[in-house]
Amino acid sequence: MTELPDFDTLMWLAQHQPEKLDRLQQTLSNELIAESDSNQEQLRTINTHLRQRLARCNNPYHRCIITIRMMRNKFSALATVLENPESYRNQKAEIIPLRRKSV
């Protein structure tokens, strides 16, 4: 597994080589996902979603806020399921048929 550099090195990368820091982040994320025994597809999806959201950020603080919001939303959803698992199990999706437009 790739070793995480010390804080000062990460700070230097953020200031001088942000693309290298981004590659390091992606490498570490991919390694952690690969080590997961389950939910690899979900983790990849979350990682992809996060990367898409971060790509639209215009500064490091914006990236931080976006990441924190996503984490908070995921933890909130997990807490809801843990507090009331029956409600989660009983959820059913409503399937709405598509109507064809008559020409």
Phi, psi and chi 1 to 4 in degrees:
 res  aa     phi    psi   chi1   chi2   chi3   chi4
   1 MET       -  143.0  179.4  159.8 -152.1      -
   2 THR   -65.7  134.9  -56.2      -      -      -
   3 GLU   -83.7  136.5 -173.0  174.0  -33.5      -
   4 LEU   -77.0  124.6 -177.2   64.5      -      -
   5 PRO   -66.0  165.2  -16.9   27.9      -      -
   6 ASP   -69.5  167.4   60.8   68.0      -      -
   7 PHE   -57.3  -44.5  178.5   80.1      -      -
   8 ASP   -61.5  -39.4  -67.7  -29.0      -      -
   9 THR   -66.0  -42.6  -57.2      -      -      -
  10 LEU   -62.1  -40.8  -67.3  171.3      -      -
  11 MET   -63.6  -43.1 -178.0   69.2  105.0      -
  12 TRP   -62.1  -43.8 -172.5   89.7      -      -
  13 LEU   -61.0  -42.8  -74.3  172.0      -      -
  14 ALA   -60.6  -37.1      -      -      -      -
  15 GLN   -83.8  -32.5  -67.3  171.8  -10.7      -
  16 HIS  -114.3  -30.0  -62.1   96.3      -      -
  17 GLN  -138.2   66.2  -65.3 -179.2  -27.1      -
  18 PRO   -60.6  -29.6   16.4  -24.9      -      -
  19 GLU   -67.6  -35.1   63.8  -73.3  -21.0      -
  20 LYS   -69.8  -39.0 -171.6  172.0 -179.0  179.2
  21 LEU   -63.0  -39.8 -179.9   62.5      -      -
  22 ASP   -63.6  -42.1 -169.3   47.8      -      -
  23 ARG   -63.7  -40.0  -77.2 -166.8  -51.8  -87.0
  24 LEU   -62.3  -44.4  174.3   63.3      -      -
  25 GLN   -60.0  -44.7  177.4 -172.8    5.6      -
  26 GLN   -65.7  -40.9 -169.1   59.1   36.9      -
  27 THR   -61.1  -47.9  -61.5      -      -      -
  28 LEU   -63.4  -41.3  -69.0  168.9      -      -
  29 SER   -62.2  -46.9  -65.1      -      -      -
  30 ASN   -62.1  -38.6  -71.1  -21.9      -      -
  31 GLU   -65.9  -42.7  -71.8  174.3   -1.2      -
  32 LEU   -64.5  -42.1  -75.0  171.3      -      -
  33 ILE   -63.1  -42.6  -69.3  169.0      -      -
  34 ALA   -63.1  -31.1      -      -      -      -
  35 GLU   -79.0  -13.1  -72.7 -178.6    5.5      -
  36 SER   -68.3  136.2  174.6      -      -      -
  37 ASP   -77.8  -25.6  -67.4  -24.6      -      -
  38 SER  -145.4  167.9   60.0      -      -      -
  39 ASN    65.3   24.4  -58.6  -34.9      -      -
  40 GLN   -60.6  -39.8  -74.5 -170.7    8.1      -
  41 GLU   -64.8  -42.3  -84.9  -52.3  -51.5      -
  42 GLN   -63.6  -42.4  -75.0  179.6  -46.8      -
  43 LEU   -64.5  -39.8  -66.8  171.3      -      -
  44 ARG   -64.2  -40.6  -79.2 -169.9 -169.1   96.3
  45 THR   -64.1  -45.0  -59.2      -      -      -
  46 ILE   -62.5  -42.7  -69.1  169.0      -      -
  47 ASN   -62.8  -43.0 -171.6   35.6      -      -
  48 THR   -62.8  -44.9  -60.4      -      -      -
  49 HIS   -60.7  -44.9 -175.1 -163.9      -      -
  50 LEU   -60.6  -45.5  175.3   63.0      -      -
  51 ARG   -63.3  -38.1  -67.1 -172.5   60.8   71.1
  52 GLN   -64.7  -42.4  -70.8  170.9  -13.3      -
  53 ARG   -66.5  -41.6  -60.1  -87.9  -46.5  -93.5
  54 LEU   -67.4  -29.7  -67.1  179.0      -      -
  55 ALA   -63.1  -24.0      -      -      -      -
  56 ARG   -89.2   -3.8  -67.2 -177.5  -80.3 -177.0
  57 CYS   -79.0  148.4  -65.3      -      -      -
  58 ASN  -109.8    0.2   50.9   12.3      -      -
  59 ASN  -160.2  164.7   64.5   59.7      -      -
  60 PRO   -61.3  -33.3  -21.1   29.6      -      -
  61 TYR   -67.9  -38.7  -60.9  107.5      -      -
  62 HIS   -62.9  -42.2 -170.1 -160.0      -      -
  63 ARG   -59.9  -41.9  -68.8  173.0   61.8   91.1
  64 CYS   -63.0  -46.6 -177.2      -      -      -
  65 ILE   -62.3  -44.6  -64.3  -62.1      -      -
  66 ILE   -61.0  -45.0  -67.1  -62.1      -      -
  67 THR   -62.9  -45.4  -56.2      -      -      -
  68 ILE   -62.3  -42.4  -70.7  169.8      -      -
  69 ARG   -61.6  -44.4  -78.9 -174.6 -172.4  158.2
  70 MET   -63.8  -43.0  -77.1 -172.9   66.2      -
  71 MET   -62.8  -44.3  -72.2  174.6   51.8      -
  72 ARG   -61.6  -42.0 -174.7  178.3   54.5 -147.8
  73 ASN   -63.6  -42.5  -70.4  -18.6      -      -
  74 LYS   -65.6  -43.5  -67.0  -64.1  178.0 -174.1
  75 PHE   -66.1  -36.1  -77.5  126.0      -      -
  76 SER   -64.8  -44.2  176.0      -      -      -
  77 ALA   -63.0  -41.8      -      -      -      -
  78 LEU   -63.4  -43.0  178.2   60.1      -      -
  79 ALA   -62.3  -39.2      -      -      -      -
  80 THR   -62.0  -44.1  -59.1      -      -      -
  81 VAL   -65.4  -42.8  170.3      -      -      -
  82 LEU   -67.1  -34.3  -67.8  173.9      -      -
  83 GLU   -76.9  -30.1  -70.6  170.2    1.8      -
  84 ASN  -142.2   71.4 -166.3   -4.5      -      -
  85 PRO   -64.4  -31.5   18.0  -26.2      -      -
  86 GLU   -64.5  -40.7  -76.8  -54.3  -48.7      -
  87 SER   -60.9  -40.4  173.7      -      -      -
  88 TYR   -65.1  -45.5  175.6   74.9      -      -
  89 ARG   -65.0  -30.5  -73.8 -172.5 -165.6  111.9
  90 ASN   -86.4   -2.4  -66.6  -27.2      -      -
  91 GLN   -68.8  133.9  -73.2 -177.8   -0.5      -
  92 LYS  -127.8  138.2  -58.3  -69.8 -177.3 -148.6
  93 ALA   -80.8  140.3      -      -      -      -
  94 GLU   -91.4  123.0  178.8 -176.1   -4.5      -
  95 ILE   -95.5  120.3  -61.2  173.2      -      -
  96 ILE  -107.5  117.1  -57.4  170.5      -      -
  97 PRO   -68.8  143.3   20.9  -26.2      -      -
  98 LEU   -79.4  138.3  -64.8  174.8      -      -
  99 ARG   -99.6  137.6  -65.7 -173.7 -174.3  153.6
 100 ARG   -81.8  138.5  -70.7 -169.3  139.6 -179.7
 101 LYS   -78.4  127.2 -120.2 -176.5 -175.7 -179.5
 102 SER   -83.6  134.9   43.6      -      -      -
 103 VAL  -104.4      -  179.3      -      -      -
